[in-house]
Amino acid sequence: MHYVYLLRSDPAHGEDSPLYRAMGFVPKSERASGLIRPPAEQKTPVNEETAA
């Protein structure tokens, strides 16, 4: 498992190399960012007649 750290730190290979993928890891360029945007709330206008 420690070989992975050597591979990741090597400037000739790194986390986007085919060797990294061959070892069973997901290359950095193919990872999801993890950013989740919640759906925007729809603001319905309040009618003064129905609010009273």
PyMOL Python script that loads the backbone (N, CA, C, O; Angstrom):
from pymol import cmd

cmd.read_pdbstr("""\
ATOM      1  N   MET A   1       0.824  -1.205   0.000  1.00  0.00           N
ATOM      2  CA  MET A   1       0.000   0.000   0.000  1.00  0.00           C
ATOM      3  C   MET A   1       0.859   1.257   0.000  1.00  0.00           C
ATOM      4  O   MET A   1       0.424   2.303  -0.480  1.00  0.00           O
ATOM      5  N   HIS A   2       2.041   1.168   0.518  1.00  0.00           N
ATOM      6  CA  HIS A   2       2.897   2.350   0.586  1.00  0.00           C
ATOM      7  C   HIS A   2       3.466   2.728  -0.773  1.00  0.00           C
ATOM      8  O   HIS A   2       3.958   3.843  -0.949  1.00  0.00           O
ATOM      9  N   TYR A   3       3.406   1.812  -1.737  1.00  0.00           N
ATOM     10  CA  TYR A   3       3.898   2.119  -3.073  1.00  0.00           C
ATOM     11  C   TYR A   3       3.053   3.206  -3.728  1.00  0.00           C
ATOM     12  O   TYR A   3       3.545   3.975  -4.554  1.00  0.00           O
ATOM     13  N   VAL A   4       1.810   3.260  -3.360  1.00  0.00           N
ATOM     14  CA  VAL A   4       0.917   4.270  -3.925  1.00  0.00           C
ATOM     15  C   VAL A   4       1.398   5.679  -3.603  1.00  0.00           C
ATOM     16  O   VAL A   4       1.330   6.569  -4.450  1.00  0.00           O
ATOM     17  N   TYR A   5       1.882   5.882  -2.386  1.00  0.00           N
ATOM     18  CA  TYR A   5       2.362   7.211  -2.008  1.00  0.00           C
ATOM     19  C   TYR A   5       3.589   7.597  -2.813  1.00  0.00           C
ATOM     20  O   TYR A   5       3.764   8.766  -3.157  1.00  0.00           O
ATOM     21  N   LEU A   6       4.438   6.629  -3.117  1.00  0.00           N
ATOM     22  CA  LEU A   6       5.605   6.901  -3.961  1.00  0.00           C
ATOM     23  C   LEU A   6       5.171   7.271  -5.366  1.00  0.00           C
ATOM     24  O   LEU A   6       5.722   8.196  -5.963  1.00  0.00           O
ATOM     25  N   LEU A   7       4.197   6.566  -5.895  1.00  0.00           N
ATOM     26  CA  LEU A   7       3.698   6.839  -7.235  1.00  0.00           C
ATOM     27  C   LEU A   7       3.045   8.215  -7.306  1.00  0.00           C
ATOM     28  O   LEU A   7       3.269   8.957  -8.262  1.00  0.00           O
ATOM     29  N   ARG A   8       2.251   8.558  -6.316  1.00  0.00           N
ATOM     30  CA  ARG A   8       1.560   9.852  -6.302  1.00  0.00           C
ATOM     31  C   ARG A   8       2.536  11.014  -6.215  1.00  0.00           C
ATOM     32  O   ARG A   8       2.281  12.078  -6.779  1.00  0.00           O
ATOM     33  N   SER A   9       3.642  10.826  -5.520  1.00  0.00           N
ATOM     34  CA  SER A   9       4.595  11.929  -5.344  1.00  0.00           C
ATOM     35  C   SER A   9       5.573  12.052  -6.505  1.00  0.00           C
ATOM     36  O   SER A   9       6.289  13.050  -6.594  1.00  0.00           O
ATOM     37  N   ASP A  10       5.622  11.070  -7.390  1.00  0.00           N
ATOM     38  CA  ASP A  10       6.545  11.109  -8.523  1.00  0.00           C
ATOM     39  C   ASP A  10       6.018  12.067  -9.591  1.00  0.00           C
ATOM     40  O   ASP A  10       4.911  11.870 -10.093  1.00  0.00           O
ATOM     41  N   PRO A  11       6.796  13.112  -9.955  1.00  0.00           N
ATOM     42  CA  PRO A  11       6.314  14.072 -10.952  1.00  0.00           C
ATOM     43  C   PRO A  11       6.130  13.464 -12.341  1.00  0.00           C
ATOM     44  O   PRO A  11       5.358  13.989 -13.143  1.00  0.00           O
ATOM     45  N   ALA A  12       6.824  12.373 -12.635  1.00  0.00           N
ATOM     46  CA  ALA A  12       6.691  11.734 -13.939  1.00  0.00           C
ATOM     47  C   ALA A  12       5.391  10.935 -14.055  1.00  0.00           C
ATOM     48  O   ALA A  12       4.907  10.700 -15.162  1.00  0.00           O
ATOM     49  N   HIS A  13       4.832  10.522 -12.939  1.00  0.00           N
ATOM     50  CA  HIS A  13       3.609   9.728 -12.964  1.00  0.00           C
ATOM     51  C   HIS A  13       2.462  10.502 -12.327  1.00  0.00           C
ATOM     52  O   HIS A  13       1.636  11.065 -13.046  1.00  0.00           O
ATOM     53  N   GLY A  14       2.388  10.545 -11.044  1.00  0.00           N
ATOM     54  CA  GLY A  14       1.335  11.286 -10.350  1.00  0.00           C
ATOM     55  C   GLY A  14       0.006  10.564 -10.312  1.00  0.00           C
ATOM     56  O   GLY A  14      -0.092   9.389 -10.665  1.00  0.00           O
ATOM     57  N   GLU A  15      -1.021  11.289  -9.875  1.00  0.00           N
ATOM     58  CA  GLU A  15      -2.344  10.706  -9.663  1.00  0.00           C
ATOM     59  C   GLU A  15      -3.166  10.571 -10.941  1.00  0.00           C
ATOM     60  O   GLU A  15      -4.271  10.030 -10.903  1.00  0.00           O
ATOM     61  N   ASP A  16      -2.647  11.054 -12.074  1.00  0.00           N
ATOM     62  CA  ASP A  16      -3.380  10.928 -13.339  1.00  0.00           C
ATOM     63  C   ASP A  16      -2.715   9.948 -14.294  1.00  0.00           C
ATOM     64  O   ASP A  16      -3.020   9.953 -15.487  1.00  0.00           O
ATOM     65  N   SER A  17      -1.827   9.123 -13.805  1.00  0.00           N
ATOM     66  CA  SER A  17      -1.098   8.213 -14.688  1.00  0.00           C
ATOM     67  C   SER A  17      -1.865   6.913 -14.918  1.00  0.00           C
ATOM     68  O   SER A  17      -2.686   6.519 -14.090  1.00  0.00           O
ATOM     69  N   PRO A  18      -1.597   6.251 -16.038  1.00  0.00           N
ATOM     70  CA  PRO A  18      -2.219   4.947 -16.289  1.00  0.00           C
ATOM     71  C   PRO A  18      -1.800   3.898 -15.252  1.00  0.00           C
ATOM     72  O   PRO A  18      -2.571   2.990 -14.940  1.00  0.00           O
ATOM     73  N   LEU A  19      -0.593   4.023 -14.725  1.00  0.00           N
ATOM     74  CA  LEU A  19      -0.132   3.085 -13.706  1.00  0.00           C
ATOM     75  C   LEU A  19      -0.967   3.218 -12.433  1.00  0.00           C
ATOM     76  O   LEU A  19      -1.290   2.217 -11.792  1.00  0.00           O
ATOM     77  N   TYR A  20      -1.313   4.441 -12.071  1.00  0.00           N
ATOM     78  CA  TYR A  20      -2.159   4.688 -10.902  1.00  0.00           C
ATOM     79  C   TYR A  20      -3.508   4.004 -11.081  1.00  0.00           C
ATOM     80  O   TYR A  20      -4.035   3.396 -10.149  1.00  0.00           O
ATOM     81  N   ARG A  21      -4.064   4.109 -12.290  1.00  0.00           N
ATOM     82  CA  ARG A  21      -5.346   3.458 -12.606  1.00  0.00           C
ATOM     83  C   ARG A  21      -5.191   1.938 -12.582  1.00  0.00           C
ATOM     84  O   ARG A  21      -6.075   1.237 -12.090  1.00  0.00           O
ATOM     85  N   ALA A  22      -4.079   1.424 -13.106  1.00  0.00           N
ATOM     86  CA  ALA A  22      -3.847  -0.013 -13.144  1.00  0.00           C
ATOM     87  C   ALA A  22      -3.734  -0.614 -11.740  1.00  0.00           C
ATOM     88  O   ALA A  22      -3.983  -1.803 -11.540  1.00  0.00           O
ATOM     89  N   MET A  23      -3.360   0.216 -10.786  1.00  0.00           N
ATOM     90  CA  MET A  23      -3.264  -0.250  -9.405  1.00  0.00           C
ATOM     91  C   MET A  23      -4.631  -0.280  -8.727  1.00  0.00           C
ATOM     92  O   MET A  23      -4.748  -0.696  -7.574  1.00  0.00           O
ATOM     93  N   GLY A  24      -5.670   0.163  -9.449  1.00  0.00           N
ATOM     94  CA  GLY A  24      -7.025   0.074  -8.920  1.00  0.00           C
ATOM     95  C   GLY A  24      -7.559   1.358  -8.327  1.00  0.00           C
ATOM     96  O   GLY A  24      -8.609   1.349  -7.685  1.00  0.00           O
ATOM     97  N   PHE A  25      -6.859   2.468  -8.528  1.00  0.00           N
ATOM     98  CA  PHE A  25      -7.305   3.746  -7.981  1.00  0.00           C
ATOM     99  C   PHE A  25      -7.959   4.591  -9.059  1.00  0.00           C
ATOM    100  O   PHE A  25      -7.715   4.380 -10.247  1.00  0.00           O
ATOM    101  N   VAL A  26      -8.789   5.548  -8.657  1.00  0.00           N
ATOM    102  CA  VAL A  26      -9.441   6.458  -9.583  1.00  0.00           C
ATOM    103  C   VAL A  26      -8.523   7.660  -9.786  1.00  0.00           C
ATOM    104  O   VAL A  26      -8.151   8.314  -8.811  1.00  0.00           O
ATOM    105  N   PRO A  27      -8.145   7.967 -11.038  1.00  0.00           N
ATOM    106  CA  PRO A  27      -7.284   9.125 -11.290  1.00  0.00           C
ATOM    107  C   PRO A  27      -7.933  10.424 -10.811  1.00  0.00           C
ATOM    108  O   PRO A  27      -9.158  10.540 -10.763  1.00  0.00           O
ATOM    109  N   LYS A  28      -7.107  11.377 -10.464  1.00  0.00           N
ATOM    110  CA  LYS A  28      -7.581  12.644  -9.908  1.00  0.00           C
ATOM    111  C   LYS A  28      -8.516  13.368 -10.868  1.00  0.00           C
ATOM    112  O   LYS A  28      -9.485  13.997 -10.440  1.00  0.00           O
ATOM    113  N   SER A  29      -8.228  13.282 -12.170  1.00  0.00           N
ATOM    114  CA  SER A  29      -9.057  13.988 -13.150  1.00  0.00           C
ATOM    115  C   SER A  29     -10.448  13.374 -13.306  1.00  0.00           C
ATOM    116  O   SER A  29     -11.342  14.013 -13.861  1.00  0.00           O
ATOM    117  N   GLU A  30     -10.644  12.146 -12.825  1.00  0.00           N
ATOM    118  CA  GLU A  30     -11.941  11.483 -12.962  1.00  0.00           C
ATOM    119  C   GLU A  30     -12.741  11.450 -11.670  1.00  0.00           C
ATOM    120  O   GLU A  30     -13.851  10.918 -11.649  1.00  0.00           O
ATOM    121  N   ARG A  31     -12.207  12.001 -10.607  1.00  0.00           N
ATOM    122  CA  ARG A  31     -12.934  12.003  -9.334  1.00  0.00           C
ATOM    123  C   ARG A  31     -14.021  13.063  -9.342  1.00  0.00           C
ATOM    124  O   ARG A  31     -13.878  14.112  -9.971  1.00  0.00           O
ATOM    125  N   ALA A  32     -15.100  12.783  -8.644  1.00  0.00           N
ATOM    126  CA  ALA A  32     -16.167  13.764  -8.472  1.00  0.00           C
ATOM    127  C   ALA A  32     -15.712  14.804  -7.458  1.00  0.00           C
ATOM    128  O   ALA A  32     -14.959  14.497  -6.533  1.00  0.00           O
ATOM    129  N   SER A  33     -16.170  16.020  -7.638  1.00  0.00           N
ATOM    130  CA  SER A  33     -15.739  17.086  -6.742  1.00  0.00           C
ATOM    131  C   SER A  33     -16.403  17.017  -5.374  1.00  0.00           C
ATOM    132  O   SER A  33     -15.844  17.503  -4.392  1.00  0.00           O
ATOM    133  N   GLY A  34     -17.579  16.422  -5.298  1.00  0.00           N
ATOM    134  CA  GLY A  34     -18.292  16.338  -4.035  1.00  0.00           C
ATOM    135  C   GLY A  34     -19.179  17.546  -3.773  1.00  0.00           C
ATOM    136  O   GLY A  34     -19.883  17.604  -2.765  1.00  0.00           O
ATOM    137  N   LEU A  35     -19.140  18.513  -4.690  1.00  0.00           N
ATOM    138  CA  LEU A  35     -19.966  19.701  -4.524  1.00  0.00           C
ATOM    139  C   LEU A  35     -21.411  19.372  -4.848  1.00  0.00           C
ATOM    140  O   LEU A  35     -21.715  18.872  -5.931  1.00  0.00           O
ATOM    141  N   ILE A  36     -22.290  19.649  -3.918  1.00  0.00           N
ATOM    142  CA  ILE A  36     -23.716  19.419  -4.109  1.00  0.00           C
ATOM    143  C   ILE A  36     -24.435  20.743  -3.926  1.00  0.00           C
ATOM    144  O   ILE A  36     -24.318  21.396  -2.889  1.00  0.00           O
ATOM    145  N   ARG A  37     -25.170  21.121  -4.938  1.00  0.00           N
ATOM    146  CA  ARG A  37     -25.937  22.361  -4.848  1.00  0.00           C
ATOM    147  C   ARG A  37     -27.396  22.013  -4.553  1.00  0.00           C
ATOM    148  O   ARG A  37     -28.041  21.306  -5.327  1.00  0.00           O
ATOM    149  N   PRO A  38     -27.905  22.509  -3.440  1.00  0.00           N
ATOM    150  CA  PRO A  38     -29.307  22.226  -3.119  1.00  0.00           C
ATOM    151  C   PRO A  38     -30.225  22.941  -4.109  1.00  0.00           C
ATOM    152  O   PRO A  38     -29.867  23.998  -4.629  1.00  0.00           O
ATOM    153  N   PRO A  39     -31.389  22.382  -4.371  1.00  0.00           N
ATOM    154  CA  PRO A  39     -32.312  23.033  -5.295  1.00  0.00           C
ATOM    155  C   PRO A  39     -32.750  24.387  -4.744  1.00  0.00           C
ATOM    156  O   PRO A  39     -32.979  24.553  -3.546  1.00  0.00           O
ATOM    157  N   ALA A  40     -32.856  25.331  -5.645  1.00  0.00           N
ATOM    158  CA  ALA A  40     -33.267  26.681  -5.241  1.00  0.00           C
ATOM    159  C   ALA A  40     -34.730  26.662  -4.816  1.00  0.00           C
ATOM    160  O   ALA A  40     -35.570  26.042  -5.468  1.00  0.00           O
ATOM    161  N   GLU A  41     -35.018  27.341  -3.730  1.00  0.00           N
ATOM    162  CA  GLU A  41     -36.404  27.429  -3.265  1.00  0.00           C
ATOM    163  C   GLU A  41     -37.173  28.404  -4.146  1.00  0.00           C
ATOM    164  O   GLU A  41     -36.681  29.481  -4.483  1.00  0.00           O
ATOM    165  N   GLN A  42     -38.360  28.016  -4.505  1.00  0.00           N
ATOM    166  CA  GLN A  42     -39.197  28.906  -5.296  1.00  0.00           C
ATOM    167  C   GLN A  42     -40.003  29.767  -4.344  1.00  0.00           C
ATOM    168  O   GLN A  42     -40.785  29.271  -3.533  1.00  0.00           O
ATOM    169  N   LYS A  43     -39.797  31.049  -4.460  1.00  0.00           N
ATOM    170  CA  LYS A  43     -40.539  31.971  -3.603  1.00  0.00           C
ATOM    171  C   LYS A  43     -41.836  32.342  -4.302  1.00  0.00           C
ATOM    172  O   LYS A  43     -41.835  32.943  -5.376  1.00  0.00           O
ATOM    173  N   THR A  44     -42.942  31.972  -3.668  1.00  0.00           N
ATOM    174  CA  THR A  44     -44.238  32.326  -4.236  1.00  0.00           C
ATOM    175  C   THR A  44     -44.651  33.676  -3.670  1.00  0.00           C
ATOM    176  O   THR A  44     -44.560  33.909  -2.465  1.00  0.00           O
ATOM    177  N   PRO A  45     -45.095  34.543  -4.530  1.00  0.00           N
ATOM    178  CA  PRO A  45     -45.508  35.853  -4.033  1.00  0.00           C
ATOM    179  C   PRO A  45     -46.729  35.726  -3.125  1.00  0.00           C
ATOM    180  O   PRO A  45     -47.679  35.002  -3.422  1.00  0.00           O
ATOM    181  N   VAL A  46     -46.673  36.443  -2.025  1.00  0.00           N
ATOM    182  CA  VAL A  46     -47.787  36.421  -1.064  1.00  0.00           C
ATOM    183  C   VAL A  46     -48.798  37.473  -1.491  1.00  0.00           C
ATOM    184  O   VAL A  46     -48.487  38.657  -1.621  1.00  0.00           O
ATOM    185  N   ASN A  47     -49.992  37.010  -1.698  1.00  0.00           N
ATOM    186  CA  ASN A  47     -51.066  37.917  -2.093  1.00  0.00           C
ATOM    187  C   ASN A  47     -51.630  38.536  -0.803  1.00  0.00           C
ATOM    188  O   ASN A  47     -51.949  37.818   0.145  1.00  0.00           O
ATOM    189  N   GLU A  48     -51.748  39.838  -0.775  1.00  0.00           N
ATOM    190  CA  GLU A  48     -52.211  40.521   0.429  1.00  0.00           C
ATOM    191  C   GLU A  48     -53.634  40.113   0.802  1.00  0.00           C
ATOM    192  O   GLU A  48     -53.986  40.113   1.981  1.00  0.00           O
ATOM    193  N   GLU A  49     -54.435  39.772  -0.167  1.00  0.00           N
ATOM    194  CA  GLU A  49     -55.817  39.394   0.110  1.00  0.00           C
ATOM    195  C   GLU A  49     -55.878  38.039   0.809  1.00  0.00           C
ATOM    196  O   GLU A  49     -56.698  37.850   1.707  1.00  0.00           O
ATOM    197  N   THR A  50     -55.038  37.104   0.421  1.00  0.00           N
ATOM    198  CA  THR A  50     -55.089  35.770   1.036  1.00  0.00           C
ATOM    199  C   THR A  50     -54.307  35.727   2.343  1.00  0.00           C
ATOM    200  O   THR A  50     -54.535  34.838   3.163  1.00  0.00           O
ATOM    201  N   ALA A  51     -53.394  36.665   2.553  1.00  0.00           N
ATOM    202  CA  ALA A  51     -52.601  36.680   3.778  1.00  0.00           C
ATOM    203  C   ALA A  51     -53.394  37.169   4.967  1.00  0.00           C
ATOM    204  O   ALA A  51     -53.082  36.813   6.103  1.00  0.00           O
ATOM    205  N   ALA A  52     -54.413  37.976   4.734  1.00  0.00           N
ATOM    206  CA  ALA A  52     -55.184  38.555   5.834  1.00  0.00           C
ATOM    207  C   ALA A  52     -56.270  37.668   6.347  1.00  0.00           C
ATOM    208  O   ALA A  52     -56.989  38.044   7.273  1.00  0.00           O
TER     209      ALA A  52
END
""", "prot")
cmd.dss("prot")
cmd.show_as("cartoon", "prot")
cmd.util.cbc("prot")
cmd.orient("prot")
